[in-house]
Amino acid sequence: MPPQTIPRTQLAQRDFCSLQIACGLCSRWFKTAAGRTKHRNSAHPLFSISAANSLPPTSGSSSRLGALPPARCNQTSDISNQDDEFDVEHDHSEAEKAQVISEYVGSTRQLYRNYHTKLDARPCDVNGQFLPSGAPPPPAEPNLPTEWAPFRDRTEFETAEFLYKHNQMSAKHVDFLLSLWAATLAKHGDKPPFADHKDLHDTIDASELGDIRWESFDIEYSGEKPNVNRPPWMDTPYDIWFCDPRLSARNILSNPSVADELDLRAYRKYSIQDERQWKDFMSGDWAWEQADLIAEDPETIGSTFVLIILGSDKTTVSVAMGNNEYYPLYLSVGNVHNTVRRAHRDAVVLIGFLAMLKMAKILEALKPAMTKPEVVRFGDGHYCRVIYGLGPYIADYEEQVLLACIMHGWCPKCLANRENLDEDALHRCRDYTEALVEEGTLGELWDDFGIVGDLVPFTNNFPHADIHQLIAPDLLHQIIKGTFKDHLVDWVEKYIRDQHPKCRAEQILDDIDRRIAAVASFSGLRRFPQGRGFKQWTGDDSKALMKVYLPAIEGHVPQDVVRTFRAFLEFCYLMRCNVITATTLTQIRDALQHFHQYREVFKTTGVVLTFSLPRQHSLKHYFRHIQLFAAPNGLCSSITENKHIKAMLVTNQRLDKLAAMRANFSSRGMLNGTCLSAESNEDVESDDGPKVIEAHGKKHTQTVTALIHELRIPHLATLLRQFLFEQILPDNFRDLNDVPFHECPQYEGKISVFHSASSRFYAPSDPSGVAGMRTEHIRACPKWRNEHARYDCVFVNTDTMEGGERGMRGLEVARVHCFFSFTFRGTTYPCAVIRWFDKVGDSPDVNTGMWVVHPACGVARSPEYAIIHIDSIFRAAHLIPVYGPQFIPQDLGHQHSYNTFQAFYVNKYADHHAFEIAF
């Protein structure tokens, strides 16, 4: 049961036990990782005493190592050989209960958290002395010499921010714009905010906020060099540019705009039914266990654990630095919520620009505060004692290999042999690797374990850091680009070419392209006019194609291929959930098992010879990744890839300064409203909060009769009367067909017609605002973008009962033909004219996992229309035709899709929110 009293109540109940660390090999639970390790080494030795001097050979390779010690690791990934053996639901031992700090989360009291009791983020003064409970923060530091310094006023600041950050205007264009601005002001005796681009840049540079100096050092190979055929890189010096990571982390922590979106304590989150949930980073087991290790030092009690997340992704830049291939190095802190990090709210910053991954020296500034707390001021004004620690590292597989100092083709997380990566294998860990390096030769390490024995991971220079554990799951490169684009899509094309004559194969591939191109428009969905026909794939290309690819291949490939894609897509979308529960973990494991089962069709048909592929193999480790690091959507390389360096380092320094100034000015209430409203002292219209849906884009005022002719729905007036009957008498549950016509109110006045509506809803798993709110537009246009008609489909709430049916069993699908509003007896009714779709069957299609619908028909197969209140629309829906085995016409455009086909899949892969509701 959840706690019965709120904040910081000390409880001693069975549900709130400090035994939070599972053995994973038996039913025992432990308070600390060290205690579990001691138990495992004694109760579950991986090697018997008689066999301790030899290691059994891995599959496909004979071991030549001798005299190896038993593996002893002090990290949570110890040496378990199954990522999915850890229980996701458990009972705590009655004999080993302990007090923990427990608090309800949210006003509904449906969730609660168990907080870490020792690293509990107690506020302190600037000298590190703890303050009494409830003490207010110290007074804010005095403002800068002038209110907007280094700018003269708000107009100057927002002009600089617009030109330099948002528009990224070139210096030449800035000068031209300012000259035009000066010409318009000359007759008034006034001048523009800046004289030219140099004046603009100098003003930004003058700010002390966000000012972290860039430094550099040279690095050169100093090892043994051959006398002949010496590689050029051995004699080439490389520049390493970086800024202080400690100051960068402090800037993030002190940002007032994210003060309410930081977790300062490690915690474990549960529903009132005691189901574990993982969301933001501090809810994972790794943060809790690191806090346990740090708290062994009494000097750290009461501190805040701040974990440093790093990420890099090799890119090519056009700068005159000798080598055009660089690794931009990014930093974030794990305490920031995932939604903030994904929204790029200044929580991910560039700290390095590397010709090679050489990071130990760059991170030296953090090392002293990894063992001895330092005092940091946070965005809410309070000071706290902080202990830093290295957290997950976000990187593509190519960089993971370099960071882990292993051979390409091997897994950086486990010891599976490169020839059979999906075999059960021990986890890699720092202690075991060091033992292997100490006992084996370089050749043995290379051949049997894929270890580059003469290299040392940079994490070995820092406390409690194990690179094999810290390599983060990478949804973009491992799942989206790797498994989907590089593997599955290519395998389908190879299957079709292998199974059909060349001419027939080309016809099928062309038809698949036409099917992709024929998909109807949808808000936020990229269209592919040429199908798969683009030369260079980006991550966004792969993510967009995933949403429409499955129906396009059905009918042209075997059933097991379709089911392979379904299992993979479900695995991928489950991994992107903003909150992952114990139930979700079970679904993820089931999806992965089905994927492994059905992908065998590619091997039996000769398309591939092996599934020993590092990126695809990494899917096995995601289950444990979630338990350690929580929801993976906060640790994806798309976060760093979207921030790739665009120019020289000074550009990024200026961007950091502008971001720091905006945070500072906002925290002082100086950026409310707009420049114009601030100058004119006009009241700013307030936002009363999220609105479910509202129509806009008014066309013109007309009559019901005119709308009947425009929509070609003769009985529209009858539908309007029935709609009014339902609105005025909501408790009358008679079938409308049984209601006498004279009882239905009549309306013949004016109406206002709209061509679109906007729906706002909570969708934190998709790109959204920091609060998780997302806005999309629903179109009902007779001429969209002056080209063709567009009438979108929607989900309609039909089950209004509390605790009613979930998913598609509580929703209906309809196509919107018009938005309009009218006023009747003093009440304004925003409405939509829709045509219903009926579900085919009472469950989703077994092969694709998607529901099938068809246009609803009434008497004499006439279309079944209705008028509904706009509030009953949940959000937009996307339908994709059930193409079957037939080829579609070559001239079929996407605008004709909804009018041409008679059966459609409800595309639950259109986005992650659709996946969460259209099940």
N, C-alpha and C positions, 0 to 999 in steps of 0.2 A: 504494500500500500504506500502511497505517496506521503510526504510529511503533512502533518495536520496543522502546523503553524508555519508562518512565513518568515522571511529572511533571517538567515544566520542562526537558526535555532539548532541547538545541539541535540541530536537524536541518538538513541541507542536501540534501533529496531533491526530486526532480521534483514529487512530490505536494504538497509544502508550500511553495508559491511565494507571494511577497508580491504577485504580479500578480493581484489579486482583483477588479479593477473592469473589467467588459466595456465595450468601445466600444458595442456594441449595433447598430452599423451596418456593422461589418466584424469580422474575426477577431482584431483586436488587443486586448491586455489591458494595464492600467496599474496602477501602484502607488497613485496618488492621483487624486482627482476632478479636481484642477486639470490634471494631465497629460492626462487623457482629454478635458477641455474644449478644451485647446490643440490636441490632435490632431483633434477633430471640426471645430473652426472652420477648420482648414487643409485637412483631407482630405475632409470631408463638409459643405461649406457649404450651408446651406439656401437661400441666395440667391446666385446668381452675381454676380460683380463688376458686371456691366453692369446687373443688376436690383436692386442694393442700395438704390437710392433710391425704390423703389416696392414695395408689398406686394400680392401677388395677391389679388383679392377672395375672401372666403369665400362658401360656398354660400348663396344666398338673400339676399345683401346686397352692395352695391357699396361698396368701400372708398373713402373720401375722404381718407385720410391720405397725406401725401407726405414725402419726405426722411427715411425711417426708417433707423436704423442696423441692421446685422446683429445678430441676437439673440445675446447672449453671457451665459450663465448659469454660475455657479460651483457650482451645486447638482447633485445626482445626477440630478434629473429633467430636466436640461438642456433640450433642445428636441427630444427624440425624439418621433416621432409615432405610435409603436406601443407599447402597454404590453406586448405579448406577444412582442416581437422579441428580448428578452434571453434568451441561452442559459441553460438551467438545468443543463446538464452541459457541462464544458469540459475541455480539456487545457491545462496551463500550458506556456509556452514554455520549451524547454530552455535557451535562451540567456539567459533572464532569471530564473534561480532566485534565491531569497533564503532566509535562515534565518528561521524562525518558531518560536514556542513551541508545542509540540504535546503533548497529553495524552489518554490514553484516558479514556473516561467509563463508569463502571459496572464491575462485576466480570467481566462476560462479555467485555469487550474487543471489542465489536462496533461501538462508536462512538468517534470521537475528535474533538477540537476543535483548531483553530488559533487561538491567542490573539494579540491585539494586543500588540506587543512594547514599545511606548513608554508608553502609558497603562496600566500594568500593576499598579496598585493596591498599591504597596509600603507596608507598615506604617511608621509614623513615630511620633515622640513628640509630646507636646502642643505643642511648638514647631515641628513640621514637619520635624525632622531624621530622615532615614531610619534605620531600625533594621537590625541585621544579620539575615540570613536565618534564620528559625526562632526569632527572639526572641519570648518570651511577651508577652501584653498587659500593660500596667501594672496595678497593683492596682485593684480596684474602688473607687469612691468610698464613703466611710463611709455607713452606714445613717442613716436619718432618726432624730430624737431618740427616738422610740419605734418599735418594730418595725412596727406597723401604722398609724402616723400617716398621716393625722389621725384614724384610727379607733382604738378601744381594743383591738379584737381582730378575728379573722376573721369572726365572726358579724356584727358591725356592717358590715364591708365587703361581705359577700355579701348582706346584707339590703338595703343601699343599692343595690347593683348590680341585684338582682332587681326591686326596686320601681321604680327610676328608668329602668333600661335595658331589661330583659327584659319586664316587665309594663307599664311606662309608665303606672303608676297615677296617677290624678288626685290633687291635693292633698287634696281632701275625702275621698277613699277611703283615702288614707294615714293621715289623722287617725283615721278610724273604725277601721281595722285596728289601729293602735297603741293605741287605747283598749281594744279587745277584748284585746289582748295584755297590757296593763297590768292588766286585771281578773283575768286568769288568774294573774299573778305576784304580785298584792298579798298573797295569803295566805301567800306565801313570803318576803315582805319584799323582793322584787326588782322591777326595772323593765325595760321593753323597751329596745332599743338607742337609740331616739330618742324625744324627747318629743312631737314633731309633725312635720309636713312641713317647717316652717321650720328646725327643728333638723337634719333630714336634709339639706336643701339647703345650709345653712351649713357642715356638716361636709364635704360634697363640695367646696364652694368653697374650703375652707381648704387643700386640697392644692396643692402647688407643682408636682407632676408633670403634664405635659401642659398647663400653664397658658400659653396664648398670648392675649394681650390683644386684644380686638376694637377696631378703630379705624374712623373714618368721615370722609368729606368730602363736600361738596356739589358738584354739577356742574350747570351751566346753559349753555344755548346762547348763544354769544357772537358768532355770525355776523350777517350782514345780515338784517333783519327787515322784512317788508312792512308798509305802513301800514294796509292793509285786509285783511280775511279772514286774519288772522294765526293760524296753528295754535296751540292752547293749549300744546303742548309747548315752543314757543319761549320762553315766559315762565315755565315751571315748573321750579323747582329739584328735583334728584333726589338722594337719599341713596345713597351707596356705602359699604357696610360690608365690612370685610375684616380679616383677620389676617395676620401676617407669613408669606409663603410660604417664606422661608428657614428660619425656625424650624420650620414644619410639615414641611418636607422632612427637617430634621435629626432631628425626633422619629421619623419613619418609619425612617430609617437606623439610629437608635440602639435600635430596638425589639428586645430579645433574642429575642422569639418568631419573628421572621422572619430572624434572623441567618444561618441555614443556607439561606435561600431568596432570596438576593441574588446577582446576577451583578455582580462588580466590574470585569470586563474585557470589552471587546467580543471576540466570537469568531465563528468560522464552524464549523459542525458537519457532520460527514460520517459515513456508514457506512463499514465497512472495504472496501466495494465502491466507495467514493468517490462515493456519491450524497449530494448536499447536502440538509440538513434545516434547517427553520426552526421554532422553537418559541417561546421567550421573547424578549423585545424585543431583548436584547443580541446575539442571533444573527442579526439582520438587517443588511443592508448599510449602512443609514443610520447606525447607531451606530458601525460601523467607520470609515466615511468622515468622520464628525464627529471621531472620535478622531484621524484623520490630520490634519485641519485644525487641531485644537487643538495637536497635538504639534509643529507647525511652530514654536511658541514653546518654546525649550529649558527655560524655567522650569516648564513643565507636565509634563515627563517624570517618570514614576513616579507620577502622580496617578491618581485614579479619576474617570471621566466619569460624572456623575450627571445624567440627563436628566429634565426635569420634564414630566410628562404633565398636561394640563389638560382639563377637560370642563365643559360647561354644558348645561342643558336647561330652557328657559323653563317656568315653572310658575306657577300661581295660588295665592296664600296668603292667609289671613285674618288679616292683621296690620294694626295701625293705623299704617301708614307712608305713607298717601296713595295709592300706586299698588299695586294688588293683583297685578300681573304682575311677576315678578322672575326673574332668572337666578341660581340657585345656582351658584357656581363651585367646582369640586372640583379637588383636586391629588393626584397620585400620583407615584411615581418609577419610571422604566422599568426600573431594575435589579431590582425585585421581580418574582418569577416570576408568570406569568399566573394560575396556580391560586390564589395568595395574593390577588391583586387581585380575582378573581371571587368568592372566598369571603368578601370584605369583612373580612379579618383586620386591620383598622385600617391598611390600606395605601392607602385612599382617604379623604381628609379634606376637609371643607368649609372653604374659605378666603375665600369672598366671597359677598355677597348683594347683587346688582346690579340697579338699575332699568334699566340699559342696559349693553351690553357695552363697558365702558371699563376696560381692563386694564393699560395701560402703567404707570400710576402704582402700581397694586397690586403689580406684579412688580418694581418698582425695587430692592427689597432684595436680589434675586438678582443683579442686574447686575454689581456689582464682582467677585463670585466666578465670573463667566463668562469672565474673562480672567486673573485672578490667583487661584491656588489658596488655599482656606482649609482649616483643619484641622478634621476632624469625627470624633467618636468613634462607632464602629459598634456594633451589637448584640453582637458577639463580644468587645468590650472593646478592640480595637485602634483606634488613630487612623490616619486616612489623609488625605492631601491631596486635596481635592475641587475639581473644575471643574464648574460647572453649565451646562446648556444647555437651551433650550426644545425639547421633543419634540412628539409628535403632540397634536393638539387633537381631543377627542371631542365631536361636536355633530351635531344634526339638520341637514338641508339648509337649513332656514330660518335657522339660526344660521351655517352655513357661508357663506351668501351675505353676511351682515353682516360676518363676520370677514374674508372675502376682498375686501370692498369691490367687489362685482360686482352686476349686475342679476339679479333673480329670473328664473329660466328658463334662465340660463346655467350652465355647469359651472365650479366653482371650481378644477378640476384642469387643464382643457385649454381651448383656444381654439375648440372646435367651436361653430358658429353655433347659436343657440337653436332655429332652424327645422329643423335637421338635426343633432342632437347625436351621432348615430352615425357621422357622417363622420369620416375620418381627419383629425386636427388636431394641432397642436403643443401640447406641455405649456405651461401657464402657469409663469412663474417671476418672481421678484422683479426681477431685472435687466432682463428684457425689458419687464415692465410699467412700470418706471420710465422706460425709453427711450420707450415709447409715450406716457406721460403728458407727458414733456418735449417731444415733437414734435407731438402732436395736440391738437385742441380737445376740450372736454368733450363736445360733441355727437358728434364722430367716435368718441371712445372709447366712448361710450354705445351708439351704433348698431352699430358694427362689431365691438366686442370685449366688450361688456357690462360695461365698466369704469366705476365711479363715480370719475371722475378727481379730484374734490376731496376724497376721503377717502384716508387712509393706513392700511394694516393695522398693528395694534399690534406685530406681530413685527418691523417695520422698525426698531424702537428697540433691538433686541438682536442680538448677533453671531451669524453663521451661521444665521439664522432666516429661513425663507421660508414664509409662510402657505400658499401653494399646494401646497407639498410636505408640510407638516405636518398638513393636514386629514386626519384619520384615517378609515379605512373604518368605516361604521356599520351593523353587521349588523341591529340592531333596526329602525331607521327606514328604511334604504335597501332592505333585503331583506325583512324579516318584515312590517313595517307597510306599507312602500311598495309593493314589487313584488307581494307576495302579497295582502295585504288590499285596498289601495287600487286595484290594477290587476287582477290575475288573477281574484280572486273576483268583483269587480264585472263584469268582462267576461263571465264565464260566465253570470251572471244576465241580462245584457243580450243575449247570444247566444240564450239560451232564449226570452226574451220576443220577440226579433225573428223567430225561426224558427217560432214556434208561435202559434196563436190564444190569446187571453188566458186562457181557461179551462184549456186544455191546459197552457200555460206554468205556471200556478199549481199544477196537479196535479204537474208534474215537480219544481218547486221544493219543494213540500211533501214529495214522496218523498225528495228529497235530504236534507231536514231529518230525516226519519224514519230514513234510513240512518245519518246521523251519530249520532242518538240511540240507535240499536240496537247501536252498537259495544260489545263486551264490556269489562268493567272491566279495568284494568291498573294496576299500581303506578306512581304518579307521573303518570298520564295523567288529565287533566281530562275529565269527561263533559259532554256538551251535551244535556240533556233536551229542549230546544226546537230543536235543530239550530243554525242560524246566527241564531236569533231573539233577539238581545240588542242593546240600543240603543247602548251605548257600548263600543267595542272598546278593549281594553288590549293592551299588548305580549304579555302572558301569554295572552290570548284568541287572538291570531293564532298564536303559537307552538304552542298546543295544537291549534288547528283544522288547522294544516298537517299534523299527524301522522295525521289520519283523513280528510282531504278527498278525496284522489285516488280511492279506491275508491267513494266516495259519488257521484261524478259519472259514473263509467264506465258506459256503456250509455245515457246521456242526452245525451252530447255526442260530436262526431266524434273519430276516433282521434287526429288531430293535436292537438286540445285536451288529450287525456290525455297525449300525449307532451310537450306543452309543460310541463305540470305536473311530469312526471317529470324532465325536464331541469332545470327550475328547482329542484326539491327536491334533486336530486343536487348541483347547484352550491352550494346553501345548506348542505347537510350536510357537503360537502367543506370548505367555508370554515370550519366550526366545529371541524374536527379540531384536537386539541391539538398534534399534530406534523404538519407539512406537508413532504413530501419533493418531490424533483424529479418523481417519478412522479405525486404528487398534483397538482402544478401542471399537468401535462399533462392529467389527468382534469378539472380545473377548466376548462381552456381548451376541451376537447371538450364539456363540459356546456353551457358558455356558447354555443358555436357551434350546438349542437342547439337550445337555447332560442331563439336568434335565428331559426333555420330554421323551427321549428314554430309560433312565435307569429304567423307571417304569416297563419295561418288567421283570426285575429281581424280582420286588415285586409281580406282577400279577402271575408269575409262582411259587411263593413261595420260591425263592432262598434266599431272605432277607425279614425281617419283617419291617425294618426301615432304612431310610437313615440318621438318626440322628447320624452322624459320624463326630467327630471334624475335622479330616484332610480333609475330603471331603467337609464339611461345609465351611472350610476356603477359598475355591475357590470363594465364594460370595464376599469376602473382597478384592480380587485382583484388582478390578477395581479402588477402591479408593486408594489402595496401590500405584498404578502406578502414580496417580495424585500427591500423596504426595512425594514419594521417587524415581520416575522415573523408568527406565527399571529394572525389578526384577532380571535380570541375573547378576547384580552387587552385589546382596544381597542374595546369595544362600549359604546354609550350605555346599555345595560341596567345596566351597572355603576354609572353615576351616577344613572340613573333610580330604582334601588332605594334610593338614599340621599337622596332628595328631602327637603328640610327639612320637619320636622313642626311646629315651633313657633318661638319666638323664639330669637335667637342664643345667649342664655345657656344654653338647653337643650343645644345642641350643644357648648358649652364644657364643660359638666358631663359630657357623654358622653365627650368627649376625655379628661377627667381620669380618669374611671373606667377607660377603656381603658388609659391610661398606668399607673395603679396596678396593674391586673391584670397587665400585662406585667412590671412591677417586682417584684411579689410572686411571680409564677411563676418569674422568673429566679433568685430567692433560695430556691426550693424550699418556699415557704410555702403553696402551694395544692394540694399533693398530697392525694389522697383527698377526703373530704368534711368538712364541719364536724363532723359527728357522730363520724366515725372519728378526727379530730384530737383531739377532746375526750376520747374514750374510749381513745385510744392503741391502737386495734385495727389489726391488719395489713390493708393494702389489697390486695385480690386483684389480681394483675398480669394484664395482657393479653399472651398469648403471640404476638400478631400476628394478621394477618387469617386468618379461617377462611372456607373456600370457602362452605360452606352448613351450617346446623344447624337442626334442628326444634325447635319450642317451642310453648307454648300447649297443654299436655297436657290431653287430654279425660278419659280414664279408662282403666283397665286392663280388657281383655276377652280373649276367646279368638279363635283363628282362625275357629272355626265361627261365632261371632257376627258377625265381620267379613264372612264370606261372605254372610250374610243381609242385612247392612246395605248392602253394595255390590252385591248381586245378581250376583255373579260365581261361579258354581258350581265352577269349576275353580281357584279361588284357592289351595287347598291344594297342588295340583299345581304351580302357578306358584311357590309358596314353596319346594317341594322342589327345583325346577330352579334357583332362585336360590341356594340353599345349595350345590348342586353346583358352580355357577360360582364361588362365593366360596371354597370349600374347595379346588377344583382349578382355579385360574386359568389354568394352562398346558394344560388339556385343550381342544382346539379342535374337538371333535366338535359337530355340530349337536345341540341339546338334544332334538330330536325323535328322534334316533337313539340317545340314551342310554337304556338299559333303566331302567324305573321303579324297580326295586329298588336301583339304584346311587345314587339320589338320597336324601340324608338326609331324615329325617322329623322335623317339629317340631310338637308339639301343646300347647306351654306357653302362658303368658300373653304378651300383647303390650300395648304402650302406644301409644295412638293420639293423633296431633297434628293440629291444624287448620291449621297454617301452618309455614313454614320461612323462614329469612332467608338470603339469598345475599349474599356480600360479594365484590366484584370490582373490578378496576382500570378506571375509566371517567373519565379526566381531561377528556374533551371535554364531559361532562355536569356539571350541578351536583353537586359532590362535596366531600369533605374536601380539605384542602390537599395531602395526599399523593396525591390522585386516587382514593382508595378510596370506593366507593359501596355502600350497603346497600339491598336491596329485599326486600320480603316476598312470598312465594308462598303463595296461599291454597288450601285444600282443605276448605271448610266446608259442611256441609249446611244451615246457616242463617247467612248473612253479615249481620251487624248486625241480627239478629232479623227479617230480611225474606225473603231467598231464598237459594238455594244458590249457591255460587261455587267453581268448580273451574278454577284457572288452568292455562295451558299453559306448557311449558318447552322450552328447548333442551337436548338430551342429547348428551354427547360419545360418539360411536361410533367415532371414529378415534383410537385411543390410540397409534399408531405415531409416533415422532419424525419430524418432517418430512413428516407425512401431509397429507391433503387440507385445504385452507383454506376458510373460509366455510361455506356450507350444504352443501357436498359432504363435509364432515367432521362435520356435525351432523345430528341428527334432531329432529323435533318430536313432542311428546307432551302429553297432558292428564293432570294429576295428579288422581286420585280419592281418595287417602288418603296421609298420612304415618304411618308406625308404626315402632316399634323392638322388638327382642327380643334376648335373650341366649341363645346356643347354644354349648355347650362352652367357656364362659368368655369368649366374644367377643360384644360387643354390635354388632348390625347395624342402623343407621338406614336405613330403606327408604322407597320410594314405590311405590304401585300406580298404574300409568299405562295409558293407551290410546294406541297409536301412531297417528301420521298418516303417510301415504305422500306422497312428492313426485310432482307431475304433471310429467313431462318431466325432462330433465337440465339445464335452464337456467332462469333467471328469465323471467317473462312479458315479451315484447318491448315492450309498451306501457307497463306500469307499472313495470317493473324489479324487481318482487317475485316471489319464488317462490310457486307455488301448491301447496297440499297438500289432502288429503282424508282423512277418518277411515279407518284401515286396517281391513280385514275379512279374516277367515280362512275356514275351511270353512263353507259354507252362509251366507256373508255375516255370520257372527258377528263381533262386535267383537274386535279383536286386543289383548289386555291383556298386561301383563308386570309383574314386580316388579324394580326396579332399585335399586342402592345409591344413597344420596342424594348421594354424592360424584361420581357420573357426571352429575348435573344441573349445567349450566353457569350458567344464569340463567333468569329468566322470559322467555317469548315471548308476543307479542301477535298474534292472528289477527283479520283482518277479512273478512267474507263476500265472496265474488265475487257481487255482486248481479245483474249482467247487466242487460238492458233491462226486466225485469219490475218492477212496483211491489211493495213489500213490504207485508205486512198492517199496518193502522193500529194495531193493539193489540200489536204485537210489542215486547217489552221487551228491554233489553240482556242480561238474565239468561238469555234463551232463545236468544241468538245462536249459541252453539256447538252447541246441540242441534237447531237448525232447519235450518241450511244444510249443504250437502254438499261445498262447495269453499270454500277460504279463502286469502287472501293472507297470507303471513308478513310482518307489518308491519315492514319495516326502518326506517321513519320514526318508530317509537314513541319512540326516543331516539337519541342519536348513537352510543352503544355498539352498539345493535342494527344501525345502519347500517354499522358497521365489521365486523360478524361475519356478517350475514345477506345476503351478496352471492353 
